[in-house]
């Protein structure tokens, strides 16, 4: 398995070698109060606390292109399928250093189903955001994450508080390559009855962008 390091650039070819995980994610209020007692009852192991500031790029036309700027890199993952239980599978497609080359950015915009024309050979972070502002079809959202990562039965999970343009929403997530184990852990965390919502959909709901 190729390790997908969030802090390093990754070509599209290398990104495709990473083994994608399925994900079940919940957003709302009061989620943490449900998950914390359940995780300890399930004998969870706490790994680490993570904080990050990111910028998500949202498209009105798709929820299948997860594009964000993190650690100074333009990061893209594409939805490639779902499990039988409806857990979403996103495949990494690369992380690119600014200034981003025109052909790389053109591919990202194509995945966002955007028709923005590119006239420069490369784009800095600021120029990229300027480009986004030229259309109503694409929006950028500032996202701050405070996440607590843990595992249950060897399955990676997390809960945390997420700020979308300053609006706080709680979240919890279960992700794995083992779909059967995921389903069991989701039941143990008492979140199986909640809607599965990815970051793109959650951010759109907060800012009022409809697909």
Residue pairs with C-beta under 8 A, 6 or more apart in sequence:
1 18
1 19
2 14
2 17
2 18
2 19
3 18
4 10
4 15
4 18
4 92
6 70
6 71
6 75
6 95
7 71
7 73
8 73
8 95
9 73
9 95
9 96
9 97
10 92
10 94
10 95
11 94
12 93
12 94
12 104
12 107
14 94
15 91
15 92
15 93
15 94
15 95
16 91
16 92
16 93
18 91
18 92
19 177
20 80
20 89
20 90
20 91
20 92
20 177
21 89
21 156
21 175
21 176
21 177
22 82
22 83
22 87
22 88
22 89
22 175
22 176
22 177
22 179
22 182
23 87
23 88
23 89
23 90
23 173
23 174
23 175
23 198
24 85
24 87
24 88
24 173
24 174
24 175
24 182
24 186
24 191
24 196
25 171
25 172
25 173
25 174
25 196
25 197
25 198
25 199
26 171
26 172
26 173
26 191
26 194
26 195
26 196
26 197
27 162
27 169
27 170
27 171
27 197
27 202
28 169
28 170
28 194
29 169
29 170
30 170
31 159
31 170
31 171
31 172
31 191
31 194
32 159
32 161
32 170
32 172
34 189
34 190
34 191
35 159
35 172
35 189
35 190
35 191
36 159
38 188
38 189
38 190
39 150
39 152
39 157
39 159
39 189
41 188
42 152
42 153
42 185
42 188
42 189
43 152
44 150
44 151
44 152
44 157
45 150
45 151
45 152
46 148
46 149
46 150
47 149
47 150
47 151
48 148
48 149
49 146
49 147
49 148
49 149
50 145
50 146
50 147
50 148
50 149
51 144
51 145
51 146
51 147
52 70
52 144
52 145
53 142
53 143
53 144
53 145
54 68
54 69
54 70
54 142
54 143
54 144
54 145
55 68
55 69
55 70
55 129
55 140
55 141
55 142
55 143
56 66
56 67
56 68
56 140
56 141
56 143
56 199
56 200
56 203
57 67
57 68
57 69
57 112
57 132
57 138
57 139
57 140
58 138
58 139
58 140
58 141
58 200
58 203
58 204
58 207
58 209
59 65
59 112
59 113
59 114
59 137
59 138
60 136
60 137
60 138
60 209
60 210
60 211
61 112
61 113
61 114
61 137
61 211
62 111
62 112
62 113
62 211
63 79
63 198
63 200
63 201
63 204
63 211
64 78
64 79
64 111
65 76
65 77
65 78
65 79
65 108
65 111
65 112
65 113
66 76
66 77
66 78
66 79
66 90
66 198
66 199
66 200
67 74
67 75
67 76
67 108
67 111
67 112
68 74
68 75
68 143
69 75
69 125
72 97
72 98
72 125
73 95
73 96
73 97
73 98
74 95
74 96
74 97
74 98
74 100
74 105
74 108
74 128
75 92
75 94
75 95
75 96
76 92
76 93
76 94
76 95
76 108
76 111
77 90
77 91
77 92
77 93
78 90
78 91
78 93
78 111
79 88
79 89
79 90
79 91
80 89
80 90
80 91
81 89
82 88
82 89
83 89
83 179
83 182
84 179
85 179
85 182
85 183
86 196
87 179
87 182
87 196
88 196
88 198
93 111
94 104
96 104
98 123
98 124
98 125
98 128
99 122
99 123
99 124
99 127
100 108
100 122
100 123
100 128
101 121
101 122
102 118
102 120
102 121
102 122
102 123
105 118
105 123
105 128
106 118
109 116
109 118
112 138
113 137
114 135
114 137
114 138
115 137
116 131
116 134
116 135
116 138
118 131
120 127
123 131
129 140
132 138
132 139
132 140
139 207
139 209
141 164
141 165
141 203
141 206
141 207
142 163
142 164
142 165
142 166
143 162
143 163
143 164
143 199
143 203
144 162
144 163
145 160
145 161
145 162
145 163
146 160
146 161
146 162
147 158
147 159
147 160
148 158
148 159
148 160
149 156
149 157
149 158
150 157
150 158
150 159
151 157
152 185
152 188
152 189
153 181
153 184
153 185
153 188
154 181
155 174
155 175
155 176
155 178
155 181
155 182
155 185
156 174
156 175
156 176
157 172
157 173
157 174
157 175
157 185
157 189
158 171
158 172
158 173
159 170
159 171
159 172
159 173
160 170
160 171
160 172
161 168
161 169
161 170
161 171
162 168
162 169
162 170
162 171
162 202
163 169
164 202
164 203
164 206
164 207
165 206
165 207
167 206
169 202
169 206
171 202
172 189
172 191
174 182
174 185
174 186
174 189
174 191
175 182
176 182
176 185
183 192
186 192
203 209
204 210
204 211
